[in-house]
Amino acid sequence: MPVSERLRVAIDVTSLIGERTGVGHVTAGFVEHLAACDDVSLVAYAVTGNAALAAQTRLPPGLPLRVTGVPARALFAAWRSSPQPRIERWTGPVDVVHGTNFVVPPARARGLVTVHDVAFLRDPHLVSPASRRFSGLLRAALRRGATVHVYSDTVGRDLEHLLPCPTDRIARIYPGIAATGDGSAAAGRALARTDRYVLALGTVEPRKNLPRLVAAFDAEADGDTDLRLVVAGPDGWGTAAFLEAVRRARHGNRVVRLGYVDDSARADLLAGARVLAYPSLDEGFGHPPLEAMRAGVPVVAARAGALPEVLGDAALLVDPSSAIALADALHAAVADETTRARLIAAGHQQVARYTWEHATDELVAVYRRLATHP
């Protein structure tokens, strides 16, 4: 397609800078597939004052990157109350601006803002002070006419009630699954220092409910002397509570804290895990459980947020407020071979629903609708 006929889209890649969390992984998936679209001309932008670090960001070959050179805190403060500075100051003219992490800058073009979950609106005590600022930025974007992109119908319905946000300005697009690759079970077990482990992936923050997982593991570990709990993910503002739960646990010496792991180690840990535990108090989608299903690993997850919608009956879903219910589910997923076989088979079917090709097609359709219906 001639360059002049391609849709010009500016997309936020700030979450790809440095160590990637879940938001960075899913954003990277969209960026990779959008960059390969013949009918889209993509320009990446990063809202950061650290231009040197941003320049090290892994992007598809040939994708231009524009760095604001102004710290996010300063720009966010301006964007909450002003339509300036517009992002085209850095990107040049575009047809659509896609803010991929709760914030879309002011622009002459139409804006699309991705909202990953609604914890910052419904349960602000579960998120960091920085995340609480998303509320004002999102409301400002809606006043400027932005459309909201969500990964689940659950989040879409929540936004209708909590903001409120009109239904016709919400676009639900299920994403694909983060491309962590095929891991080595042997390498994963070497990292875990055991052949039998329950794996938890994610930033250590209150929403992930890790102290309760430690309590549930402690109960299950009474009867399974070889089992360990492996927690992999960067430190967050729930680290102190997690460490205290480990200190109090009878089997705290069998809790392995790995910290942040790269994509290769993450894939290895998934391949070698006996079970993935995901007891989060709120999620807008839930990538780690789907990654585990793709790796043939049974999943125990919370009956909370969008997890029931996204995981269906392919996971054991439990009340995240009950350590006893969580322990019972862990026992079934670890020790009951019939349950394990059912979960593995159902998981393979469930994960097949989520492909990057379909997600990218739907996202480009939303871009085109925004560009042609100002």
VOPAGU-2260 file (C-alpha; in pm, 1 decimal, decimal comma):
REM VOPAGU-2260
SITE   aa  ch    i         X         Y         Z
SITE  MET   A    0       0,0       0,0       0,0
SITE  PRO   A    1     139,1     346,9     -85,9
SITE  VAL   A    2     272,3     532,0     217,9
SITE  SER   A    3      23,5     814,9     158,3
SITE  GLU   A    4    -270,1     573,3     204,9
SITE  ARG   A    5    -141,9     403,8     519,1
SITE  LEU   A    6    -292,4     486,3     856,6
SITE  ARG   A    7     -48,0     690,9    1062,6
SITE  VAL   A    8     -50,7     576,0    1425,8
SITE  ALA   A    9     156,2     700,9    1718,6
SITE  ILE   A   10     185,7     433,9    1989,3
SITE  ASP   A   11     320,9     460,0    2343,6
SITE  VAL   A   12     611,8     222,1    2411,4
SITE  THR   A   13     718,1     365,1    2748,4
SITE  SER   A   14     633,5      33,5    2917,2
SITE  LEU   A   15     891,7    -141,0    2697,6
SITE  ILE   A   16    1177,8      53,3    2856,7
SITE  GLY   A   17    1393,2    -141,5    3103,0
SITE  GLU   A   18    1254,7    -446,2    3284,8
SITE  ARG   A   19     920,6    -538,5    3131,7
SITE  THR   A   20     622,6    -622,5    3347,0
SITE  GLY   A   21     292,8    -760,0    3214,8
SITE  VAL   A   22     195,4    -430,6    3053,9
SITE  GLY   A   23     525,5    -419,2    2869,5
SITE  HIS   A   24     489,9    -774,0    2741,4
SITE  VAL   A   25     142,0    -724,3    2596,2
SITE  THR   A   26     231,9    -383,1    2452,4
SITE  ALA   A   27     536,4    -538,4    2286,4
SITE  GLY   A   28     310,3    -799,1    2125,8
SITE  PHE   A   29      84,5    -535,1    1976,1
SITE  VAL   A   30     376,8    -320,9    1859,3
SITE  GLU   A   31     547,6    -615,6    1689,4
SITE  HIS   A   32     236,1    -714,7    1496,9
SITE  LEU   A   33     127,0    -360,1    1412,0
SITE  ALA   A   34     472,6    -283,8    1275,1
SITE  ALA   A   35     425,0    -570,6    1030,1
SITE  CYS   A   36      90,2    -439,8     898,4
SITE  ASP   A   37     101,2    -312,8     540,6
SITE  ASP   A   38    -177,7     -60,1     600,3
SITE  VAL   A   39     -31,5     101,0     914,8
SITE  SER   A   40     256,2     346,5     939,7
SITE  LEU   A   41     368,2     328,2    1302,1
SITE  VAL   A   42     573,7     572,8    1506,0
SITE  ALA   A   43     664,9     488,0    1865,4
SITE  TYR   A   44     686,8     744,1    2143,1
SITE  ALA   A   45     819,1     722,1    2499,1
SITE  VAL   A   46     720,9     956,4    2779,7
SITE  THR   A   47    1041,3     978,8    2981,6
SITE  GLY   A   48    1321,0    1214,5    3067,0
SITE  ASN   A   49    1577,7     934,7    3034,1
SITE  ALA   A   50    1650,1     944,6    2663,1
SITE  ALA   A   51    1959,5     727,0    2696,1
SITE  LEU   A   52    1768,1     439,2    2856,9
SITE  ALA   A   53    1481,2     477,7    2610,1
SITE  ALA   A   54    1725,2     447,2    2320,2
SITE  GLN   A   55    1808,5      92,3    2438,3
SITE  THR   A   56    1447,5     -20,9    2399,4
SITE  ARG   A   57    1401,1    -329,5    2181,6
SITE  LEU   A   58    1169,3    -236,3    1894,1
SITE  PRO   A   59    1089,1    -393,3    1555,8
SITE  PRO   A   60    1351,3    -301,5    1292,0
SITE  GLY   A   61    1283,2      29,3    1123,4
SITE  LEU   A   62    1026,4     150,9    1377,7
SITE  PRO   A   63    1107,5     516,3    1459,8
SITE  LEU   A   64    1116,3     613,8    1827,9
SITE  ARG   A   65    1044,0     964,0    1956,6
SITE  VAL   A   66    1139,4    1039,5    2317,7
SITE  THR   A   67     981,7    1334,7    2499,0
SITE  GLY   A   68    1293,1    1406,0    2702,3
SITE  VAL   A   69    1055,8    1537,6    2970,8
SITE  PRO   A   70     980,4    1322,3    3278,5
SITE  ALA   A   71     640,9    1153,0    3280,4
SITE  ARG   A   72     549,4    1312,9    3613,3
SITE  ALA   A   73     581,8    1663,5    3466,3
SITE  LEU   A   74     389,3    1585,1    3148,5
SITE  PHE   A   75     116,3    1398,1    3335,8
SITE  ALA   A   76      67,9    1698,6    3563,2
SITE  ALA   A   77      22,0    1920,0    3257,7
SITE  TRP   A   78    -208,6    1678,0    3073,8
SITE  ARG   A   79    -448,8    1645,9    3366,3
SITE  SER   A   80    -556,3    2006,6    3321,1
SITE  SER   A   81    -434,8    2124,1    2980,3
SITE  PRO   A   82    -448,3    2014,7    2614,6
SITE  GLN   A   83     -80,9    2107,0    2585,3
SITE  PRO   A   84     177,9    1999,4    2494,9
SITE  ARG   A   85      33,4    1782,6    2218,5
SITE  ILE   A   86     215,8    1460,5    2140,4
SITE  GLU   A   87     253,2    1563,4    1774,1
SITE  ARG   A   88     524,7    1797,3    1899,2
SITE  TRP   A   89     740,3    1482,6    1908,1
SITE  THR   A   90     572,9    1240,9    1665,7
SITE  GLY   A   91     471,7    1473,7    1386,0
SITE  PRO   A   92     123,0    1455,7    1226,7
SITE  VAL   A   93     -65,3    1128,3    1280,6
SITE  ASP   A   94    -420,0    1000,0    1235,7
SITE  VAL   A   95    -453,6     822,0    1572,7
SITE  VAL   A   96    -264,5     830,4    1902,3
SITE  HIS   A   97    -269,4     511,6    2110,1
SITE  GLY   A   98    -177,5     544,8    2476,0
SITE  THR   A   99    -108,3     185,7    2578,2
SITE  ASN   A  100     -87,6     226,1    2956,9
SITE  PHE   A  101    -379,4     424,9    3105,8
SITE  VAL   A  102    -265,3     759,7    2960,4
SITE  VAL   A  103    -318,5     907,9    2614,3
SITE  PRO   A  104    -162,8    1251,4    2550,5
SITE  PRO   A  105    -351,9    1548,5    2409,0
SITE  ALA   A  106    -335,2    1550,8    2029,6
SITE  ARG   A  107    -496,2    1694,5    1720,9
SITE  ALA   A  108    -559,4    1333,4    1620,4
SITE  ARG   A  109    -815,2    1103,4    1782,1
SITE  GLY   A  110    -699,1     925,3    2094,6
SITE  LEU   A  111    -729,2     564,2    2209,0
SITE  VAL   A  112    -631,2     478,4    2566,0
SITE  THR   A  113    -574,5     125,0    2693,6
SITE  VAL   A  114    -707,7      58,5    3044,3
SITE  HIS   A  115    -570,0    -270,3    3175,1
SITE  ASP   A  116    -781,1    -295,3    3489,6
SITE  VAL   A  117    -993,9     -76,4    3718,5
SITE  ALA   A  118    -820,2    -129,2    4052,8
SITE  PHE   A  119    -708,0     235,0    4048,1
SITE  LEU   A  120   -1075,7     337,9    4042,2
SITE  ARG   A  121   -1247,0      68,5    4250,5
SITE  ASP   A  122    -974,5     -26,6    4498,7
SITE  PRO   A  123    -718,4     255,7    4504,2
SITE  HIS   A  124    -567,5     112,5    4824,6
SITE  LEU   A  125    -445,4    -183,2    4617,3
SITE  VAL   A  126    -235,6      27,7    4380,2
SITE  SER   A  127      62,6     257,7    4414,4
SITE  PRO   A  128      27,0     636,3    4452,9
SITE  ALA   A  129     156,5     674,7    4096,4
SITE  SER   A  130    -120,7     450,0    3964,0
SITE  ARG   A  131    -386,6     646,7    4151,0
SITE  ARG   A  132    -302,6     944,6    3930,3
SITE  PHE   A  133    -440,1     755,3    3630,6
SITE  SER   A  134    -794,0     847,1    3735,4
SITE  GLY   A  135    -751,3    1218,4    3666,1
SITE  LEU   A  136    -558,6    1155,7    3345,2
SITE  LEU   A  137    -821,9     914,7    3213,8
SITE  ARG   A  138   -1106,2    1153,5    3291,6
SITE  ALA   A  139    -917,8    1433,2    3114,3
SITE  ALA   A  140    -868,2    1211,5    2808,0
SITE  LEU   A  141   -1239,2    1127,1    2799,2
SITE  ARG   A  142   -1325,3    1496,7    2811,0
SITE  ARG   A  143   -1101,8    1541,5    2505,9
SITE  GLY   A  144   -1301,2    1270,3    2325,2
SITE  ALA   A  145   -1076,0     965,7    2366,0
SITE  THR   A  146   -1200,9     610,1    2315,3
SITE  VAL   A  147   -1108,6     344,9    2573,0
SITE  HIS   A  148    -949,2      12,9    2476,4
SITE  VAL   A  149    -995,6    -275,1    2723,3
SITE  TYR   A  150    -886,1    -639,0    2722,6
SITE  SER   A  151   -1209,2    -782,2    2866,5
SITE  ASP   A  152   -1581,9    -718,6    2882,4
SITE  THR   A  153   -1549,0    -720,5    3261,1
SITE  VAL   A  154   -1331,5    -408,2    3257,3
SITE  GLY   A  155   -1558,6    -245,3    2998,1
SITE  ARG   A  156   -1865,5    -291,3    3220,2
SITE  ASP   A  157   -1675,8    -163,1    3523,3
SITE  LEU   A  158   -1572,0     152,8    3337,4
SITE  GLU   A  159   -1931,8     221,5    3234,6
SITE  HIS   A  160   -2029,7     232,7    3600,9
SITE  LEU   A  161   -1720,6     375,0    3769,2
SITE  LEU   A  162   -1639,1     672,0    3545,3
SITE  PRO   A  163   -1900,1     657,1    3383,5
SITE  CYS   A  164   -1785,6     590,8    3026,4
SITE  PRO   A  165   -2035,2     558,7    2737,2
SITE  THR   A  166   -2061,6     209,9    2588,6
SITE  ASP   A  167   -1997,4     338,1    2236,3
SITE  ARG   A  168   -1657,4     470,6    2345,8
SITE  ILE   A  169   -1532,0     136,4    2475,6
SITE  ALA   A  170   -1355,7    -110,1    2245,0
SITE  ARG   A  171   -1294,3    -458,5    2385,1
SITE  ILE   A  172   -1014,1    -646,3    2211,1
SITE  TYR   A  173    -873,6    -964,5    2361,2
SITE  PRO   A  174    -493,6    -958,8    2316,4
SITE  GLY   A  175    -270,5   -1242,7    2211,6
SITE  ILE   A  176     -45,2   -1419,7    2458,3
SITE  ALA   A  177     299,3   -1283,0    2543,7
SITE  ALA   A  178     566,1   -1449,5    2331,3
SITE  THR   A  179     786,8   -1596,7    2604,5
SITE  GLY   A  180     879,1   -1893,5    2383,4
SITE  ASP   A  181     921,3   -2263,4    2458,2
SITE  GLY   A  182    1102,7   -2314,7    2783,7
SITE  SER   A  183    1320,0   -2591,3    2923,7
SITE  ALA   A  184    1157,1   -2775,2    3213,2
SITE  ALA   A  185    1499,0   -2889,3    3334,4
SITE  ALA   A  186    1628,9   -2531,0    3338,2
SITE  GLY   A  187    1316,6   -2414,9    3521,3
SITE  ARG   A  188    1357,5   -2679,1    3788,6
SITE  ALA   A  189    1722,9   -2584,0    3826,5
SITE  LEU   A  190    1621,0   -2222,1    3889,0
SITE  ALA   A  191    1358,0   -2336,6    4139,3
SITE  ARG   A  192    1607,1   -2572,9    4304,1
SITE  THR   A  193    1345,4   -2849,0    4309,6
SITE  ASP   A  194    1156,1   -3077,2    4074,4
SITE  ARG   A  195     817,0   -2987,3    4227,2
SITE  TYR   A  196     708,1   -2628,4    4264,0
SITE  VAL   A  197     410,8   -2396,0    4256,0
SITE  LEU   A  198     496,3   -2089,9    4046,3
SITE  ALA   A  199     370,2   -1735,1    4096,1
SITE  LEU   A  200     455,4   -1465,4    3839,6
SITE  GLY   A  201     413,6   -1089,8    3877,3
SITE  THR   A  202     520,3    -775,3    4056,8
SITE  VAL   A  203     505,5    -811,2    4434,3
SITE  GLU   A  204     218,6    -573,9    4509,5
SITE  PRO   A  205     -92,1    -601,6    4730,6
SITE  ARG   A  206    -323,4    -676,8    4437,9
SITE  LYS   A  207    -134,9   -1000,3    4366,2
SITE  ASN   A  208    -241,9   -1140,3    4707,2
SITE  LEU   A  209      90,2   -1315,3    4766,4
SITE  PRO   A  210      77,6   -1326,3    5149,4
SITE  ARG   A  211    -239,5   -1534,8    5123,5
SITE  LEU   A  212     -72,0   -1758,1    4867,3
SITE  VAL   A  213     213,8   -1812,6    5112,7
SITE  ALA   A  214     -40,9   -1915,8    5378,2
SITE  ALA   A  215    -210,5   -2155,6    5136,2
SITE  PHE   A  216     122,3   -2303,3    5031,5
SITE  ASP   A  217     217,9   -2345,1    5397,1
SITE  ALA   A  218     -90,7   -2562,5    5450,2
SITE  GLU   A  219     -25,9   -2772,0    5138,6
SITE  ALA   A  220     344,4   -2808,4    5223,1
SITE  ASP   A  221     258,5   -2990,9    5546,0
SITE  GLY   A  222     177,3   -3302,5    5346,5
SITE  ASP   A  223     413,4   -3255,3    5052,3
SITE  THR   A  224     768,4   -3231,1    5176,9
SITE  ASP   A  225     925,0   -3183,4    4830,8
SITE  LEU   A  226     700,2   -2899,3    4714,2
SITE  ARG   A  227     827,9   -2541,0    4695,1
SITE  LEU   A  228     669,3   -2206,6    4613,8
SITE  VAL   A  229     862,5   -1999,9    4358,9
SITE  VAL   A  230     778,2   -1630,5    4328,5
SITE  ALA   A  231     925,9   -1456,8    4023,4
SITE  GLY   A  232     874,0   -1087,9    3953,2
SITE  PRO   A  233    1012,6    -746,8    4044,2
SITE  ASP   A  234     976,0    -597,3    4390,1
SITE  GLY   A  235     677,8    -368,6    4432,8
SITE  TRP   A  236     514,9    -188,0    4720,3
SITE  GLY   A  237     383,5    -516,9    4860,7
SITE  THR   A  238     728,4    -665,7    4915,9
SITE  ALA   A  239     740,7    -598,6    5291,1
SITE  ALA   A  240     407,4    -775,5    5354,0
SITE  PHE   A  241     514,6   -1069,6    5137,8
SITE  LEU   A  242     845,2   -1109,2    5321,5
SITE  GLU   A  243     665,7   -1091,0    5655,4
SITE  ALA   A  244     427,0   -1367,6    5543,7
SITE  VAL   A  245     727,1   -1581,4    5447,9
SITE  ARG   A  246     893,8   -1512,5    5783,0
SITE  ARG   A  247     583,9   -1627,6    5970,2
SITE  ALA   A  248     525,0   -1938,2    5759,4
SITE  ARG   A  249     620,1   -2277,7    5902,9
SITE  HIS   A  250     772,0   -2368,9    5566,7
SITE  GLY   A  251     909,5   -2028,6    5476,1
SITE  ASN   A  252    1245,4   -2186,4    5397,0
SITE  ARG   A  253    1073,8   -2355,0    5100,8
SITE  VAL   A  254     959,7   -2024,7    4945,3
SITE  VAL   A  255    1202,2   -1926,7    4668,5
SITE  ARG   A  256    1212,2   -1555,9    4579,8
SITE  LEU   A  257    1373,3   -1501,9    4240,0
SITE  GLY   A  258    1297,7   -1136,3    4172,6
SITE  TYR   A  259    1271,5   -1016,2    3814,8
SITE  VAL   A  260    1343,2   -1283,1    3551,3
SITE  ASP   A  261    1396,0   -1233,4    3178,4
SITE  ASP   A  262    1177,3   -1389,5    2910,3
SITE  SER   A  263    1396,9   -1697,3    2876,3
SITE  ALA   A  264    1396,2   -1774,2    3249,3
SITE  ARG   A  265    1023,3   -1702,8    3266,7
SITE  ALA   A  266     959,0   -1960,4    2992,7
SITE  ASP   A  267    1181,7   -2213,3    3168,8
SITE  LEU   A  268    1003,4   -2163,9    3500,4
SITE  LEU   A  269     665,9   -2211,4    3332,8
SITE  ALA   A  270     781,7   -2527,3    3155,9
SITE  GLY   A  271     900,5   -2687,7    3478,3
SITE  ALA   A  272     618,3   -2582,0    3710,6
SITE  ARG   A  273     376,4   -2826,9    3866,0
SITE  VAL   A  274     111,0   -2554,7    3896,9
SITE  LEU   A  275      79,3   -2182,2    3830,4
SITE  ALA   A  276     -94,5   -1996,9    4114,1
SITE  TYR   A  277    -259,1   -1664,4    4033,8
SITE  PRO   A  278    -467,9   -1551,7    4333,8
SITE  SER   A  279    -487,0   -1185,1    4230,6
SITE  LEU   A  280    -759,5    -972,0    4388,5
SITE  ASP   A  281    -830,3    -795,6    4059,4
SITE  GLU   A  282    -717,0    -843,2    3699,8
SITE  GLY   A  283    -826,2    -690,9    3373,6
SITE  PHE   A  284    -712,6    -991,5    3171,9
SITE  GLY   A  285    -453,1   -1235,7    3308,2
SITE  HIS   A  286    -156,4   -1322,3    3086,5
SITE  PRO   A  287      45,0   -1549,4    3319,5
SITE  PRO   A  288    -235,3   -1808,9    3354,2
SITE  LEU   A  289    -271,8   -1825,7    2976,3
SITE  GLU   A  290     104,0   -1857,5    2931,0
SITE  ALA   A  291      94,7   -2146,8    3176,6
SITE  MET   A  292    -190,1   -2314,0    2986,9
SITE  ARG   A  293       7,4   -2284,3    2664,5
SITE  ALA   A  294     298,2   -2454,4    2843,5
SITE  GLY   A  295      72,1   -2739,0    2958,4
SITE  VAL   A  296      70,6   -2633,9    3323,7
SITE  PRO   A  297    -245,2   -2651,9    3540,6
SITE  VAL   A  298    -368,1   -2318,0    3676,2
SITE  VAL   A  299    -521,6   -2217,1    4008,6
SITE  ALA   A  300    -659,0   -1863,3    3991,7
SITE  ALA   A  301    -883,2   -1620,6    4175,2
SITE  ARG   A  302   -1249,2   -1586,2    4103,8
SITE  ALA   A  303   -1198,0   -1211,8    4068,7
SITE  GLY   A  304   -1193,4    -938,7    3807,1
SITE  ALA   A  305   -1181,0   -1063,9    3449,3
SITE  LEU   A  306   -1017,7   -1398,2    3532,9
SITE  PRO   A  307   -1340,6   -1602,6    3512,8
SITE  GLU   A  308   -1419,0   -1444,8    3173,8
SITE  VAL   A  309   -1070,9   -1501,2    3033,5
SITE  LEU   A  310    -989,5   -1842,3    3182,7
SITE  GLY   A  311   -1332,5   -2004,9    3171,5
SITE  ASP   A  312   -1340,2   -2359,4    3312,3
SITE  ALA   A  313    -977,3   -2422,6    3217,1
SITE  ALA   A  314    -855,1   -2317,0    3564,9
SITE  LEU   A  315    -952,7   -2399,2    3920,7
SITE  LEU   A  316   -1112,9   -2071,0    4029,9
SITE  VAL   A  317   -1131,7   -1995,4    4402,2
SITE  ASP   A  318   -1230,8   -1720,5    4642,2
SITE  PRO   A  319    -909,7   -1513,3    4673,1
SITE  SER   A  320    -996,7   -1414,0    5030,2
SITE  SER   A  321    -980,8   -1776,0    5152,7
SITE  ALA   A  322    -641,1   -1933,4    5214,9
SITE  ILE   A  323    -819,0   -2263,3    5285,8
SITE  ALA   A  324    -995,4   -2266,5    4947,2
SITE  LEU   A  325    -668,8   -2174,5    4777,5
SITE  ALA   A  326    -482,9   -2453,6    4958,9
SITE  ASP   A  327    -747,8   -2708,0    4859,8
SITE  ALA   A  328    -722,7   -2604,0    4494,9
SITE  LEU   A  329    -342,8   -2620,7    4504,4
SITE  HIS   A  330    -363,0   -2972,5    4643,9
SITE  ALA   A  331    -597,8   -3084,9    4365,3
SITE  ALA   A  332    -385,0   -2926,6    4092,0
SITE  VAL   A  333     -60,0   -3063,8    4234,9
SITE  ALA   A  334    -161,3   -3414,7    4340,1
SITE  ASP   A  335    -480,2   -3526,5    4161,1
SITE  GLU   A  336    -378,3   -3665,9    3823,1
SITE  THR   A  337    -736,0   -3667,5    3691,3
SITE  THR   A  338    -777,4   -3299,8    3775,3
SITE  ARG   A  339    -438,7   -3219,7    3625,4
SITE  ALA   A  340    -518,8   -3394,4    3298,9
SITE  ARG   A  341    -852,7   -3214,6    3269,7
SITE  LEU   A  342    -697,0   -2874,4    3335,7
SITE  ILE   A  343    -412,5   -2929,5    3089,1
SITE  ALA   A  344    -648,8   -3033,8    2809,9
SITE  ALA   A  345    -893,0   -2750,4    2879,3
SITE  GLY   A  346    -604,8   -2503,9    2900,0
SITE  HIS   A  347    -480,8   -2585,6    2551,8
SITE  GLN   A  348    -831,4   -2524,4    2413,5
SITE  GLN   A  349    -876,2   -2200,1    2607,9
SITE  VAL   A  350    -547,2   -2041,7    2506,9
SITE  ALA   A  351    -620,2   -2108,4    2138,5
SITE  ARG   A  352    -891,1   -1839,9    2157,7
SITE  TYR   A  353    -634,1   -1562,6    2192,1
SITE  THR   A  354    -419,9   -1485,6    1887,0
SITE  TRP   A  355    -217,2   -1179,3    1794,2
SITE  GLU   A  356    -339,7   -1193,7    1436,4
SITE  HIS   A  357    -704,4   -1157,0    1535,2
SITE  ALA   A  358    -625,2    -897,1    1801,7
SITE  THR   A  359    -421,2    -686,4    1559,2
SITE  ASP   A  360    -692,0    -696,9    1292,3
SITE  GLU   A  361    -949,4    -575,5    1545,1
SITE  LEU   A  362    -720,5    -299,9    1672,9
SITE  VAL   A  363    -647,8    -168,8    1323,1
SITE  ALA   A  364   -1023,4    -164,3    1256,7
SITE  VAL   A  365   -1068,8      55,8    1563,6
SITE  TYR   A  366    -787,4     284,9    1448,5
SITE  ARG   A  367    -949,9     320,7    1107,8
SITE  ARG   A  368   -1291,4     394,1    1259,0
SITE  LEU   A  369   -1141,4     666,9    1479,4
SITE  ALA   A  370    -944,8     818,5    1192,1
SITE  THR   A  371   -1242,2     832,6     957,2
SITE  HIS   A  372   -1509,2     941,4    1208,2
SITE  PRO   A  373   -1362,9    1242,5    1389,6
